[in-house]
Amino acid sequence: MPLDETSRRLAAEVAGVIGRALANGFLPAKPAKGACQWCDYRPVCGPHEETRTARKPRDRTDELDILRSFR
């Protein structure tokens, strides 16, 4: 990955999102649709994690969605 202006900006944004999540003590599980089917942690979370986490307030998980868009 080149260390250009775009990658530096995205890295700073990622660090900011993670820093805010740590400061707020809110590191939500929010699996993508179908992700639990293949996850090794399913015995820990249970079989209904996608349904349960879909009820989390959207305003508290928006930044996680932004991070996922950086593909």
PEGIFEN-V262917 format. One record per backbone hydrogen bond with DSSP energy under -0.5 kcal/mol. NH is the residue of the N-H (numbers start at 0). CO is the residue of the C=O. E is the energy in kcal/mol with one decimal. If there is no record, write none. Layout:
BEGIN
<<NH:CO:E> <NH:CO:E>>
END
This chain:
BEGIN
<<3:1:-1.4> <7:3:-2.2> <8:4:-2.2> <9:5:-2.5> <10:6:-2.4> <11:7:-2.1> <12:8:-2.1> <13:9:-2.6> <14:10:-2.5> <15:11:-2.1> <16:12:-2.4> <17:13:-2.5> <18:14:-2.5> <19:15:-2.5> <20:16:-2.3> <21:17:-2.4> <22:18:-2.5> <23:19:-2.3> <24:20:-0.8> <25:20:-2.1> <26:24:-0.5> <27:25:-0.5> <34:31:-2.5> <36:33:-0.8> <37:34:-1.2> <38:35:-0.8> <41:38:-1.0> <43:40:-1.5> <44:40:-2.1> <45:41:-2.9> <48:45:-0.8> <51:47:-2.7> <52:48:-2.8> <53:49:-1.2> <54:51:-1.1> <55:52:-1.5> <59:56:-1.4> <60:56:-0.6> <60:57:-1.2> <61:57:-0.9> <64:60:-1.7> <65:61:-1.9> <66:62:-2.3> <67:63:-2.0> <68:64:-0.9> <68:65:-0.7> <69:66:-1.5> <70:68:-0.9>>
END
